[in-house]
Amino acid sequence: MALNYTWIESAGAWLLREYLGGGAPRNVHFNSNRIMQAFIFGDGNGNKFRFCVDDNITGGGAHEVSPWYTIDWVGWRLVSWDMAMDGTGTWIGDGTLDGTLEFDSIQLTYEPGQPVTGVYYIDDLRVVTRDYLALGDAGVGHPLEFALLPNYPNPFNPWTSIPFTLPEYAEVSIQVYDLKGHEVAHLLSGPLAAGHHVTRWNASDMSSGLYLVKMTANDISITRKITVLK
């Protein structure tokens, strides 16, 4: 989804809402133990984005929102709202996620002094479950090493998924370079917990050929070749 926005600076208050009107996604229900995520291709303009859910849909429901996320990056980044840990923002609800939830909308706001026009690309909106690892559980374990795994599909056009693993909490950065060493995409930057993760790259603006994906996590750097084929 692409969201093109234009703000009227003189308005004094700003809110745009892209509403989920219906269909099967409207019937996906969950609770506040979940994590809402989306990949966002930022424009670097410093304006803001947040998630909105319908709360307590079987009773006197109200809208609750995530905190605002400042879109100060260019390229893809995974944005996560951990509902149990991050709390809520302020809108028309009571600030408490206390019932059965469903997705309502994506909301944007303007930060005075920042550019008034721009665009966000949003992909893979999802609600995920937090998994806890029990001590002594021999059947399940965290990865044992930092690894940048083979992307899929490969070759690809234009999308590919890039999986990686972390044996511990780490500051992670993933970029794509051409063979001349020029950075062509910044896919992810920020802290992540130990576990298996996936980021994605849209190479629709790239020409066919080999590229290098580089993952840096703490003091570890790993590079892997990937192929765009059009």
N, C-alpha and C positions, 0 to 999 in steps of 0.2 A: 504494500500500500504506500502511495506517495501522498503526503499532506503538504500542499502549498499554502503558505499563510501570508497575509498582509495585515499589519496593525495600523490603526489610526492613533497616532501619538497623543492627540488632544482628547481622547476618550476618557482618560482618568482611571478607568478600570478595564481589565482585559481578560476575556476567557473565550476560547474556542473549544467546542466539544464535538468530536466525531463519534456518533452514537451507533451502537450495534442494535439494529432494528429487529432482527429475527433470525430464523433458521436454526439449524442444529446447534451452533455454538451458544445460542441463547439459552439452551436447556442444559448446559454444563454447570453443575452445582458443586460447591466445595465449601470448606470452612477456613478459619483463620490460621490453621496449621500448614497451609500451603504457601508456595512462593510463586508470584506472578512474574513472568519474564517476557521480554521481547528484544530482538535485535533491532537497534536503531542506527541508521546511517545519519550521523549528525552533520550539520552545516557549519558548526563552529561559531554561530552568531551569539551564543550566550543567552538565548531565550530558554523557556522552560517547558517541561513535559511532565505529565503524571498519569497514573491509572485511576479509574473510578469503578467501583463495584456497587451493586445493589445489595444492601444488608438486610438480614432478617426477612427474606422474601415471603415466608409463610405467615408473617405477622404484620405489624405496622412498619413496613420497610422504609429505609431511607438510604441516601447515597453517602458512601464513605470513599475517601480518596487516599492515595499514597502521598508521601512527601513529594515536593517538587524536585525534579532532576534538572540541573542546569546543563544544557546541551552545548558544552564548550569544546567539543572535539569534532574532528572531521574524519569520516569513515565509520565503519561498523563497530558497534560496541554492544555487549549484552547488558541490559538494564534489568535489575532484579528488585522486586518488592517482597521482602521477607515479612509477611504480615504479622507473624508472632514476635518478631524482633525489632522491626523498623517503626512500628506504630502507624499512625495515620496523619494526614494533613488536615486542614480546616476547610470545611465547606458547609453543607446543609445537614449533615448527620450529627450524631452526638460524639463522634470521635472514638467509638468503640465498635470493633468487629465482633458482634455477639450473636450471630445467627447464621442461617444458611445463606451463602453468597452466590452471586452470579455476576459475570462481567457486564458492565454498563457502557463504558466509553473510554476514549483517550482524550485528554484535555491538554490544551496549550495555553500559555500566557506569555505576555510581553514583559521584558525587563527594560525599564526606561534607560535610554541612552544606547541601547543595542540596535542593530539593523532591524528595519521594520518588515522586510520581506525575506523569505527563505523557504526551504523545503526539507522535510524529514522523510526518509524511507523507513518503513517499519515492516519487519518480517518475523515469522515464527512466533507469534503471540501464543503463550501457553501458560498453563498452571501446572506446577510440578510438586512432587512430594518430597519432603525432607526425610532422608533415611538415616537412622542412627545405627552405629556399629556396636553390638554388644561385645564386651570383653569375653573371650573364650569361645566366640562364635567361629568355629573352624571352617564353616562353609562360605563365609563372606569376608573379604578383606580389602583394604585400601591398596592402591598400586604401590609397588616397591621402589619405583624410580620415576624420575622425570622423563617423559617420552612424548615425542611428536609423532603420531601414528600416520599411516598412509591415508591420504584424503580419498573421498569417494563421492561421485565417480571420478575416475582419472584415466584418460583425458576427460575434459568436461567442457560444457558450454551452456549457459554462462555460470551456473551455480555449482559449487562444490562444498562439501562438509569436511572440516579439518578437525579430527579428534586428537585429544592429548590427555595425558595423565599427570597427576601431581601426587607425590607421596606425603606431602605436608602442605600446610598453608603457605602461600607464596604470592608475591607481587609478580604478575604475569603480563607480558607484552608480546603480541604476535603481529608481525608485519610481513608484507609481501614485497619482494624486490625483483626487478628485471635482471638480466644477466650482466648488465653494466654496473649493477650495484645501486641503482636508483630506486628509492622507495615508491611503490605505486599504490599501496593500500595499507592502512593501519586498521587491523581487525579487532583488536582487543587490548585493553590496558586497565589494570587494576588488581585488587586482591581477590584471590579465589581460595576456597577450602580444598583440602585434599580430596582426591577422587577422580572420576572420569568426566571429562568436559568435551564440548564440541563448539567450535565457532564456524562461521560460514563466510564465503567470499563470492561476490557477484563480479565476474570478469567481463561483463557485457561491453565495457569500454576498452578492453584490452585486445591486442592482436594475437593471433595464434602464435604459440611458441612455448618455450620453457620459462618458468619463473621459480623463484626461491621463496619458500615460507620459512621464516625465522621465529622461533619461540625463545624468549628469555624469561627464566623463572628463577628468582633469587640470583645466584651466581652461575647458573647453568644456561648455556646457549645451545640450541639444536636447530639445524637447518635441513630442509627436505625439498627436493625438486618436485614440481607439479607441472602439468601440461594443459594449456588451453588449446582446444582444437575446434575451429569454426569452419 
